[in-house]
Amino acid sequence: MSRNTQHFLDTLDIIFLGTIGIGTIAWFARHQIADKLFKSSKPGVKSNTESAEKTGPPKKERNFVKVMQQQGRRVIFFYGSQTGTAEDYASRLAKECSQKYGVSAMTADIEQYDLSYMDTVPEDFLVFFIMATYGEGEPTDNAVDFWDIVSDEAPQFSEAEDSTSPLSNLKYIVFGLGNKTYEHYNAVIRKVDTRLTEMGATRIGEKGEGDDDGSLEEDFLTWQEDMWPAFCAALGVDESSAQSGPRQPVYSVEELEEYVKDKLYLGEVGEWPKEGARIVYDAKRPYTASVTSRDLFTGSDRHCLHMEIDITDSGLSYQTGDHVAIWPTNNDVEVERLANVLGLSDKLDTVINVHAIDPAASKKYPFPVPTTYRAAFRYYLDICTAASRQSLMSLVEFAPSEKTKEALRTLATDKEAYRKRVGDVTLNLGEVLEKMAEAENMDPKGAFSAIPFDLIVESISRLQPRYYSISSSSKEDPKKISVTAVTLQYTPEADKPRTVYGVNTNYLYRIHETLNGMEPDTALPAYSYTGPRGTFYDEATQVARLPVHVRRSQFKLPRNPNVPIIMVGPGTGVAPFRGFVRERALQKKEGKPIGTTVLFFGCRNSKQDYLYAEEWPELFETLGGDSRIITAFSRETDQKVYVQHRLMENGEEMWGLLEKGAYIYVCGDAKVMARDVNQTFVKFAQELGGLDETKAQDYVKNLRNTGRYQEDVWS
């Protein structure tokens, strides 16, 4: 080696070591650097207010502590919500906090505030976190920024200098919403609680966890029994702290005689667009897309719809494996039932304005206003859901007789009576009140007209979109989204003819009937499928439309198409796998190498509910090799056979694919099927991989942690 070469290497060594040193310093100082570069709005840093005044109105204050102090609030209820339930729980808690304990409180959408100010919360304040877990242990869409803070090993707060206990001042209370059938049950609230404690914060009371697979509402109410005493002890208050007097309404309702007709909301979800503004379609402003429909079942009294949603020119996009949200419409039977018992039948088209009385409310309006009673019941309120015990208790004082008051009070306070008579049979508010009136031989019409409409708005959650796994491939057709949906209806009481109808799927079936010129099924409830101002169905062109938006999913094919995949999807659980298989067949036609693609599909009968039976032969012929569909028809054999049985029968081959790096995908029922499939793979690891039970469980868990075992399941 020459001397020049030696000098050259020495120089390279110095440069290399210097780079490492600078990188190390930058890593440890990353928060301070980022603070200097990007966080000019933090305390102690002067912001350019003059520029802000010139460019427009000041931005909404994101320092929640400052807002609380300015408005005299001691408690804040943050919610991370995907479907509106966590938001509803936060609102209910805030109301009880203010009215029962006399402590001024506010609710807050957690994405609207900067949680790096947690280090400045006064010690006599209290912060609630009501957080739902979505998907595979993921935060809800509105909680992503907060999740980044709690996930950071060394988060940067606004003032805290103590890096070990930056939140020593913070007192908090937590309740999580989850589902035990999922692998990561209440993972979000558990991590939030753990991280806050690690950073020096003090939890008040026990961590609450609600199970949507059991009784989320009961879990929520039971948790409060011990939570409120702990709350009172922490703040030094009790029920005597509240001022006695009449009920304090949350909303103000005004019936309008004068209004701008073109600005009246008759079921529209998004705000009216400003003139000249660019319209972006998302969860807050769904796109009204044209749809086509066909029934996949033959010779059956059940229906499964395959719908094609056209998103051309919408700006929406999707990836194979994503979800599409469809905004539902309540059926007219339930709209009229609730309106009738509340004495609003003759006022359904009266225009109303509804707004929150509290100026610090997280949402000024509960739904788009001005609107009508009819539109509120049909499009904005979830009137078909089972009435909650808490909502029934709030109605007691407005009951028409002492006997009815006592009956309502019993349902609200007796868990077992409520479970049998309301919860287990999905009795909605209109049905509960109607039955109460009939039990006293009263005419249901107007029997509960004393109930103020603001209390109805407060008691019933906002109607939420229904999510469906997309059953098409974005590579094959980026402008068409396919949906595969079975109409839901069931009779909860065997000795009674009452049927409960799925809100959205039966609405979709009514659209299907109309599009295909079918005779309407008289057994199903009527729906107004034309939509607000006729935007959902055009009689002249016979084009139907639905309000939709796309939700991203982590349920994705491997980046390398040559990786083998094992898919398990009985019933409509096959939906995303239709997209997966079609995408792989397309890639194969394009000349790309495709890994073995195996689909386990199950249904009752090969002649009735074998979904997409006509498509699979050609698709798997294109894929070739060992790729195939393996079926289980549970009603065609003496002993019922399900997908998990077929999976076990092909164990050696599936284990061989796993050893080659195969990915596992499961879609469908979480309660039984998904658990059985998981256990089947554990057995493979034991019987074919030679692992003991503990290591076999760890093997499958590691597949999940590395993204090789993915689920898209529901209960």
C-alpha positions in Angstrom: 0.0 0.0 0.0 1.5 3.4 -1.0 2.0 6.3 1.4 -0.5 8.4 -0.6 -3.1 5.7 -0.3 -2.5 5.5 3.5 -3.0 9.3 3.8 -6.1 9.1 1.8 -7.6 6.4 4.1 -6.6 8.4 7.2 -8.5 11.4 5.8 -11.5 9.2 5.0 -11.4 7.8 8.6 -11.4 11.3 10.0 -14.4 12.3 7.8 -16.2 9.1 8.6 -15.7 9.5 12.4 -16.6 13.2 12.2 -19.8 12.4 10.4 -20.8 9.9 13.0 -20.0 12.4 15.8 -22.1 15.1 14.2 -24.9 12.6 13.6 -24.9 11.5 17.2 -25.0 15.1 18.5 -27.9 15.8 16.0 -29.8 12.8 17.2 -29.7 13.7 20.9 -30.4 17.4 20.1 -33.1 16.6 17.6 -36.0 18.0 19.6 -34.2 21.2 20.4 -33.2 21.6 16.7 -36.8 20.9 15.6 -38.1 23.4 18.2 -35.9 26.1 16.9 -36.8 25.5 13.3 -40.5 24.6 13.4 -42.1 25.5 16.7 -42.0 29.2 16.7 -45.4 29.3 18.4 -44.2 27.7 21.6 -44.1 29.8 24.8 -41.1 32.1 25.0 -40.7 32.3 21.2 -42.0 35.5 19.5 -44.4 34.8 16.7 -45.0 37.0 13.7 -48.5 38.3 14.6 -48.3 41.3 12.3 -48.0 38.9 9.4 -50.9 36.8 10.6 -53.1 39.9 10.8 -52.3 40.8 7.2 -53.0 37.3 5.8 -56.3 36.6 7.6 -58.0 35.9 11.0 -55.8 34.5 13.8 -55.6 30.7 14.0 -57.6 28.9 16.7 -55.7 28.7 19.9 -54.0 25.3 20.2 -52.7 25.7 23.8 -55.5 23.9 25.6 -54.3 25.0 29.0 -54.5 28.6 28.0 -58.1 28.0 26.7 -59.1 26.4 30.0 -57.7 29.2 32.0 -59.3 31.9 29.9 -62.7 30.2 30.2 -62.4 29.1 33.8 -62.5 25.4 33.1 -60.8 23.0 35.6 -61.4 19.8 33.7 -61.0 18.9 30.0 -62.3 15.7 28.3 -60.2 14.8 25.3 -61.6 12.2 22.9 -60.1 10.0 20.2 -63.1 8.8 18.2 -63.5 6.9 15.0 -67.3 6.3 15.0 -68.5 8.9 17.4 -68.9 6.8 20.6 -65.8 8.1 22.4 -67.0 11.6 21.6 -70.4 10.9 22.9 -68.9 9.4 26.2 -66.8 12.5 26.6 -69.8 14.8 26.2 -71.8 12.8 28.7 -69.0 12.9 31.3 -68.5 16.6 30.8 -72.2 17.2 31.4 -72.2 15.2 34.6 -69.0 16.9 35.8 -70.6 20.3 35.4 -74.2 19.6 36.5 -73.7 17.0 39.2 -70.4 18.2 40.7 -70.4 21.8 39.8 -67.0 21.7 38.1 -66.7 23.7 34.9 -65.5 21.4 32.1 -65.1 21.3 28.4 -64.9 18.5 25.7 -62.2 18.6 23.1 -61.4 16.8 19.9 -57.8 15.8 20.6 -56.5 16.8 17.2 -57.6 20.4 17.7 -55.1 21.1 20.4 -51.3 20.8 20.9 -50.8 18.2 23.7 -47.1 19.2 24.1 -48.6 21.7 26.6 -49.5 18.9 29.0 -46.4 19.9 31.1 -48.1 23.3 32.0 -51.4 21.9 33.3 -52.0 23.3 36.8 -52.0 20.7 39.6 -55.6 21.5 40.5 -56.8 20.8 37.0 -57.8 17.4 35.6 -57.4 15.9 32.1 -59.6 13.0 30.8 -58.6 10.8 27.9 -61.5 8.9 26.3 -59.7 7.0 23.6 -60.9 4.3 21.1 -58.6 1.7 19.6 -59.0 1.2 15.9 -57.8 -1.6 13.6 -54.8 -3.5 14.8 -54.0 -1.5 17.9 -54.0 1.8 16.0 -55.2 5.2 17.2 -58.2 6.8 15.7 -57.6 9.2 12.8 -58.0 12.3 15.0 -55.5 11.0 17.6 -52.5 10.5 15.4 -50.6 13.6 16.6 -51.2 12.7 20.2 -50.1 9.2 19.5 -46.8 10.4 18.1 -46.2 12.2 21.4 -46.8 9.2 23.6 -44.9 6.9 21.2 -41.8 9.1 21.2 -39.1 7.9 23.7 -38.2 11.5 24.5 -41.1 13.8 23.5 -40.5 17.5 23.6 -42.9 19.5 25.8 -43.4 23.2 25.9 -41.5 24.2 29.1 -40.5 21.1 31.0 -36.8 20.9 31.8 -37.0 17.6 33.8 -36.5 15.0 31.1 -37.3 12.1 33.5 -40.6 13.4 34.8 -41.8 16.2 32.5 -45.5 15.6 33.4 -45.2 15.5 37.2 -47.8 18.2 37.4 -50.4 16.3 35.4 -53.4 14.5 36.9 -55.4 12.4 34.5 -58.3 9.9 34.1 -58.5 7.4 31.3 -61.2 5.2 29.6 -60.6 3.1 26.6 -63.0 1.7 24.0 -62.0 -1.6 22.4 -63.1 -5.0 21.4 -61.8 -8.2 23.0 -62.1 -10.2 19.9 -59.2 -8.2 18.5 -55.6 -9.1 19.1 -54.7 -5.6 20.5 -57.6 -5.0 22.8 -57.6 -1.4 24.0 -54.0 -1.1 23.1 -54.2 2.7 22.7 -55.5 3.6 26.1 -53.1 1.1 27.7 -50.1 2.7 26.0 -51.4 6.2 26.8 -51.8 5.3 30.5 -48.3 3.6 30.6 -46.5 6.4 28.9 -48.2 9.2 31.0 -47.2 7.4 34.2 -43.7 6.9 33.0 -43.4 10.6 32.4 -44.4 11.4 35.9 -48.2 12.0 35.6 -50.6 10.7 38.2 -53.6 8.7 37.3 -56.7 9.3 39.3 -58.8 6.1 39.9 -58.6 2.9 37.9 -58.1 2.8 34.1 -61.4 2.1 32.5 -61.7 -0.3 29.5 -64.9 -1.0 27.6 -65.5 -4.0 25.4 -67.7 -3.5 22.3 -68.0 -7.3 21.9 -69.7 -7.5 25.3 -71.5 -4.5 26.6 -69.5 -1.3 26.1 -72.2 0.9 27.6 -72.4 -1.3 30.8 -68.6 -1.2 31.1 -68.7 2.5 30.8 -71.4 2.9 33.5 -69.7 0.4 35.8 -66.4 2.2 35.6 -68.0 5.5 36.6 -69.2 4.0 39.9 -65.7 4.2 41.3 -64.3 6.9 39.0 -66.5 9.7 40.3 -65.6 9.3 44.0 -61.9 9.3 43.0 -62.6 12.4 40.8 -64.2 14.2 43.8 -61.3 13.3 46.1 -58.8 14.7 43.6 -60.6 18.0 43.1 -62.0 18.4 46.6 -65.7 18.5 45.5 -68.8 16.5 46.0 -72.4 16.6 44.7 -73.2 19.5 47.0 -70.8 21.6 45.0 -73.3 21.8 42.2 -76.1 24.4 42.2 -79.5 22.9 42.5 -82.2 23.9 39.9 -83.8 22.8 36.7 -82.0 20.7 34.0 -79.3 22.7 32.2 -79.7 22.0 28.4 -76.6 21.4 26.3 -78.2 22.6 23.1 -80.5 25.4 22.2 -83.3 24.6 19.6 -85.1 27.3 17.7 -87.8 26.8 15.2 -87.3 29.2 12.3 -89.8 31.0 10.1 -87.3 32.8 8.1 -84.3 31.1 6.5 -82.4 30.9 3.2 -83.9 28.0 1.4 -80.8 27.2 -0.6 -78.7 27.0 2.6 -81.1 24.6 4.3 -79.6 21.2 5.1 -82.0 18.4 4.2 -79.5 15.5 4.7 -76.3 16.9 3.2 -73.3 15.9 5.4 -70.7 18.5 4.4 -70.8 22.2 4.8 -72.0 24.2 1.8 -68.8 25.0 -0.2 -67.7 28.5 -0.3 -67.8 30.2 -3.7 -64.7 29.5 -5.8 -63.2 27.2 -3.1 -61.6 23.9 -4.1 -63.7 21.0 -2.9 -61.9 18.1 -1.2 -64.0 15.0 -0.5 -63.2 13.1 2.7 -64.9 12.0 6.0 -66.2 15.6 6.6 -67.5 16.0 3.0 -68.3 12.6 1.4 -68.6 12.4 -2.4 -71.9 11.5 -3.8 -70.9 8.7 -6.2 -73.0 6.9 -8.8 -73.5 3.1 -8.1 -74.7 0.0 -9.8 -75.8 -3.2 -8.0 -76.4 -6.9 -8.5 -77.4 -9.7 -6.1 -74.7 -12.4 -5.6 -77.0 -14.9 -3.9 -79.3 -17.2 -5.9 -82.2 -19.3 -4.8 -82.0 -17.9 -1.3 -84.2 -15.7 0.9 -81.0 -13.8 1.9 -79.3 -11.1 -0.2 -75.7 -10.2 -0.8 -75.1 -7.1 -2.9 -72.1 -6.5 -5.2 -72.1 -2.7 -5.7 -69.8 -0.8 -8.0 -69.0 2.8 -6.8 -67.7 5.2 -9.5 -65.3 7.7 -8.1 -64.3 9.3 -11.4 -63.5 13.0 -11.2 -64.0 13.0 -7.4 -60.3 13.3 -6.4 -60.7 10.2 -4.2 -58.3 7.3 -4.5 -57.9 4.0 -2.9 -55.5 1.1 -2.6 -56.4 -2.5 -2.7 -57.3 -3.6 0.9 -58.7 -0.2 1.9 -62.2 0.5 3.3 -65.0 2.5 1.8 -67.5 4.4 4.0 -71.1 4.7 3.0 -73.3 7.2 4.8 -76.6 5.6 5.7 -80.2 6.7 5.8 -82.7 5.7 8.6 -85.9 4.0 7.5 -89.1 5.9 7.5 -90.8 3.5 9.9 -88.5 4.5 12.7 -88.4 8.2 11.7 -92.2 8.3 12.0 -92.3 6.2 15.1 -90.0 8.5 17.1 -91.6 11.7 15.7 -95.1 10.3 16.6 -94.3 9.5 20.2 -92.6 12.9 20.7 -95.6 14.8 19.2 -93.6 16.0 16.2 -95.4 14.1 13.4 -97.1 17.3 12.2 -93.9 19.3 12.4 -91.4 17.1 10.6 -90.8 19.7 7.9 -90.5 22.6 10.3 -87.1 24.3 10.0 -84.9 24.3 13.1 -81.6 25.6 14.2 -79.7 23.7 16.9 -76.4 24.9 18.5 -74.4 24.2 21.6 -75.0 26.6 24.5 -71.4 26.3 25.8 -69.2 28.6 23.7 -66.3 26.2 24.4 -68.1 23.1 23.1 -65.9 21.0 20.8 -68.6 21.3 18.2 -70.8 24.3 17.9 -73.5 22.3 16.0 -74.4 18.6 16.6 -75.2 18.2 12.8 -75.5 20.5 9.8 -78.0 23.4 10.5 -80.5 24.9 9.7 -82.3 21.6 9.0 -85.7 20.0 9.7 -86.9 17.6 12.3 -87.4 15.1 9.4 -83.8 15.4 8.2 -82.4 15.2 11.7 -84.2 11.9 12.3 -83.6 10.5 8.8 -80.0 11.5 8.2 -78.3 12.9 11.3 -79.3 11.0 14.5 -78.8 7.3 15.1 -82.4 6.6 16.0 -82.2 2.9 15.3 -79.6 2.0 17.9 -80.6 0.6 21.3 -81.6 3.3 23.8 -78.9 3.6 26.5 -79.7 3.4 30.2 -78.3 6.9 30.8 -80.6 8.4 28.1 -83.6 6.7 29.6 -82.8 8.1 33.0 -82.6 11.6 31.6 -86.2 11.2 30.3 -87.8 10.1 33.5 -88.9 13.6 34.6 -90.7 14.1 31.3 -92.7 10.9 31.4 -96.5 11.4 31.2 -97.4 9.6 34.4 -95.9 8.3 37.7 -96.3 4.8 36.5 -94.3 5.5 33.3 -91.7 7.4 35.3 -91.2 4.4 37.5 -91.0 2.1 34.5 -88.4 4.2 32.8 -86.4 4.5 36.1 -86.4 0.7 36.4 -84.9 0.2 33.0 -82.4 3.0 33.6 -81.2 1.6 37.0 -81.8 -2.2 36.8 -79.0 -3.7 34.7 -80.8 -7.0 34.2 -84.1 -5.5 33.4 -82.5 -3.3 30.8 -80.5 -6.1 29.3 -83.5 -8.3 28.8 -86.0 -5.7 27.7 -83.8 -3.3 25.7 -80.1 -4.2 25.2 -80.4 -7.8 24.1 -83.4 -7.1 21.8 -82.0 -3.8 20.3 -85.0 -1.7 21.3 -84.5 1.8 20.1 -85.7 4.9 21.8 -88.9 5.3 19.8 -89.8 1.7 20.5 -89.2 2.0 24.2 -91.4 5.1 24.5 -94.1 3.6 22.3 -94.2 0.4 24.5 -94.4 2.6 27.6 -97.4 4.4 26.3 -99.1 1.2 25.1 -98.6 -0.4 28.5 -100.8 2.3 30.0 -103.3 2.1 27.2 -102.3 5.6 26.1 -102.3 6.8 22.5 -98.6 6.8 21.5 -99.1 9.9 19.5 -97.6 12.8 21.5 -97.4 10.7 24.7 -93.9 12.0 25.4 -94.3 15.4 23.8 -93.0 17.0 27.1 -89.5 15.8 26.2 -87.6 18.8 24.8 -86.0 18.2 21.4 -82.6 19.4 22.7 -82.6 16.4 25.1 -83.3 14.1 22.2 -80.3 15.5 20.4 -78.2 15.2 23.5 -79.3 11.6 24.1 -78.9 10.1 20.7 -75.6 9.9 19.0 -74.8 11.2 15.5 -75.5 8.7 12.7 -72.1 7.4 11.5 -71.0 5.9 8.2 -70.7 2.2 7.7 -67.4 0.8 6.6 -66.9 -2.0 4.1 -63.8 -3.8 2.9 -63.2 -2.9 -0.7 -63.5 -5.9 -3.0 -61.8 -4.5 -6.1 -58.2 -3.9 -7.1 -57.0 -0.3 -7.5 -54.4 -1.5 -10.0 -57.1 -3.1 -12.2 -59.6 -0.2 -11.9 -58.6 2.9 -9.9 -61.9 4.7 -10.5 -64.3 1.9 -9.4 -64.7 0.7 -5.9 -66.5 -2.6 -5.3 -68.5 -3.4 -2.1 -69.7 -6.8 -1.0 -72.5 -6.5 1.6 -75.0 -9.0 3.0 -78.4 -7.5 4.1 -78.7 -7.8 7.8 -82.0 -8.6 9.5 -82.8 -10.8 12.5 -85.5 -11.7 15.0 -84.0 -11.3 18.5 -87.0 -12.8 20.3 -88.0 -16.2 19.1 -91.6 -16.0 20.4 -92.2 -12.5 18.9 -92.4 -11.5 15.2 -90.4 -8.2 15.6 -87.5 -8.0 13.2 -84.4 -5.8 13.6 -83.1 -4.4 10.3 -79.5 -3.4 9.6 -79.6 0.3 9.0 -77.5 0.6 5.9 -77.6 -2.8 4.2 -81.4 -2.7 3.9 -81.2 0.8 2.6 -78.8 -0.4 0.0 -81.2 -3.2 -0.9 -84.0 -0.7 -1.5 -81.6 1.1 -3.9 -80.8 -2.3 -5.6 -84.5 -3.0 -6.1 -85.0 0.4 -7.7 -82.0 0.2 -10.0 -83.0 -3.3 -11.2 -86.8 -2.5 -11.6 -87.8 -5.1 -9.0 -91.1 -5.3 -7.2 -90.4 -3.9 -3.7 -90.2 -6.4 -0.8 -93.2 -5.5 1.4 -91.6 -7.1 4.4 -88.8 -4.5 4.5 -89.2 -1.0 6.0 -89.6 1.9 3.6 -86.6 4.2 2.9 -86.4 7.6 1.2 -83.8 6.6 -1.3 -84.1 9.8 -3.4 -82.0 11.6 -0.8 -81.9 15.4 0.0 -83.1 17.4 -3.0 -83.2 14.2 -5.1 -79.4 13.9 -5.1 -79.3 10.2 -4.4 -81.7 9.0 -7.2 -82.6 10.6 -10.5 -86.0 9.3 -11.7 -85.3 10.6 -15.2 -81.9 8.9 -15.7 -82.5 6.1 -13.1 -79.0 6.8 -11.7 -78.5 6.1 -8.0 -75.8 7.8 -5.9 -74.4 7.2 -2.4 -72.3 9.6 -0.2 -69.0 7.9 0.3 -65.4 8.4 1.4 -62.3 6.2 1.6 -60.5 5.1 4.8 -57.0 3.9 4.6 -56.2 0.4 5.9 -53.0 -1.5 6.9 -54.5 -4.6 5.3 -52.1 -4.8 2.3 -50.5 -7.3 0.0 -46.7 -7.8 0.3 -44.7 -5.3 -1.7 -43.0 -8.2 -3.4 -45.7 -10.0 -5.5 -43.5 -13.2 -5.5 -44.2 -13.7 -1.8 -46.7 -16.5 -1.2 -50.0 -15.6 0.5 -52.6 -17.6 2.5 -56.0 -16.0 2.7 -58.9 -17.1 4.9 -62.2 -15.4 4.2 -65.6 -17.1 4.7 -68.8 -15.3 3.6 -68.3 -11.6 2.9 -64.9 -12.0 4.5 -63.8 -12.9 1.0 -64.4 -9.2 -0.1 -60.8 -7.9 0.1 -59.4 -11.2 -1.2 -61.4 -10.7 -4.4 -59.3 -7.5 -4.8 -56.1 -9.3 -3.8 -56.6 -12.2 -6.3 -57.6 -9.9 -9.1 -54.6 -7.8 -8.6 -52.2 -10.7 -8.6 -53.8 -12.1 -11.7 -53.3 -8.7 -13.4 -49.7 -8.7 -12.4 -49.2 -12.2 -13.7 -50.6 -11.1 -17.1 -48.1 -8.2 -17.0 -45.3 -10.8 -16.8 -44.4 -10.4 -13.1 -43.5 -13.5 -11.1 -46.3 -14.2 -8.6 -46.0 -16.3 -5.5 -48.4 -19.1 -4.6 -51.8 -17.6 -3.8 -54.2 -19.8 -1.8 -57.7 -18.7 -0.7 -59.8 -20.6 1.8 -63.5 -19.7 1.3 -66.5 -20.9 3.2 -70.3 -20.5 2.9 -73.5 -22.5 3.5 -74.3 -23.9 0.0 -72.4 -24.0 -3.2 -75.5 -23.3 -5.2 -76.8 -20.3 -3.2 -74.1 -18.2 -1.5 -70.8 -19.1 -3.2 -69.6 -15.6 -3.7 -68.0 -14.8 -7.1 -68.1 -18.5 -8.0 -68.0 -17.6 -11.7 -64.8 -15.5 -11.3 -62.5 -17.8 -9.4 -61.7 -20.5 -12.1 -60.3 -18.0 -14.6 -58.4 -16.0 -12.0 -56.7 -19.0 -10.5 -56.0 -20.5 -13.9 -54.2 -17.3 -14.8 -52.2 -17.5 -11.5 -51.3 -21.2 -12.2 -49.0 -23.4 -10.2 -50.3 -24.3 -6.7 -52.5 -21.2 -6.5 -56.1 -22.2 -5.9 -59.3 -21.7 -4.0 -60.2 -24.3 -1.2 -63.9 -24.3 -0.3 -65.9 -25.3 2.7 -69.7 -25.6 2.3 -71.1 -26.0 5.8 -74.6 -27.1 4.9 -73.7 -29.7 2.3 -72.3 -32.4 4.6 -73.6 -34.3 7.6 -71.1 -32.7 9.8 -70.6 -28.9 9.3 -67.2 -28.1 7.7 -65.7 -24.6 8.1 -62.6 -22.9 6.7 -60.6 -23.7 9.7 -61.2 -27.4 9.1 -60.0 -27.1 5.4 -56.9 -25.1 6.7 -56.1 -28.0 9.0 -56.4 -30.5 6.2 -53.8 -28.6 4.2 -51.5 -28.0 7.1 -48.3 -29.4 5.7 -48.5 -27.3 2.5 -49.5 -24.2 4.4 -46.6 -24.7 6.9 -44.3 -25.1 3.9 -45.5 -21.8 2.5 -44.9 -20.1 5.9 -41.3 -21.4 5.9 -40.9 -19.7 2.5 -42.0 -16.4 4.0 -45.8 -16.5 3.2 -48.1 -13.8 4.5 -51.4 -14.8 6.3 -54.6 -12.7 5.8 -57.8 -13.3 7.7 -61.1 -11.4 7.1 -64.5 -12.0 8.6 -65.9 -12.9 12.0 -63.6 -12.1 14.9 -65.4 -13.9 17.7 -65.1 -17.5 16.5 -63.6 -17.9 13.0 -60.6 -15.6 13.4 -59.7 -17.1 16.8 -60.0 -20.7 15.5 -57.8 -19.8 12.5 -55.2 -18.3 14.8 -55.2 -21.4 16.9 -54.8 -23.6 13.8 -51.6 -21.8 12.9 -50.4 -22.2 16.4 -51.0 -26.0 16.0 -49.0 -25.9 12.8 -46.1 -24.4 14.7 -46.4 -27.2 17.3 -47.1 -30.2 15.2 -45.1 -29.4 12.1 -42.6 -26.9 13.4 -41.7 -28.9 16.6 -42.3 -26.0 19.0 -43.9 -26.2 22.4 -47.1 -24.3 23.0 -45.5 -21.2 24.4 -43.0 -20.9 21.5 -45.7 -21.7 19.0 -47.8 -18.9 20.4 -44.8 -16.6 20.2 -44.2 -17.7 16.6 -47.6 -16.6 15.5 -47.4 -13.4 17.6 -44.1 -12.6 15.8 -45.8 -13.1 12.4 -48.3 -10.5 13.5 -45.7 -8.1 14.8 -43.8 -8.3 11.5 -46.9 -7.8 9.4 -47.0 -11.3 8.1 -50.3 -12.1 9.9 -52.9 -9.5 9.1 -56.6 -9.4 10.1 -59.6 -7.4 8.9 -62.2 -8.7 11.2 -65.4 -7.6 12.9 -67.7 -8.9 15.7 
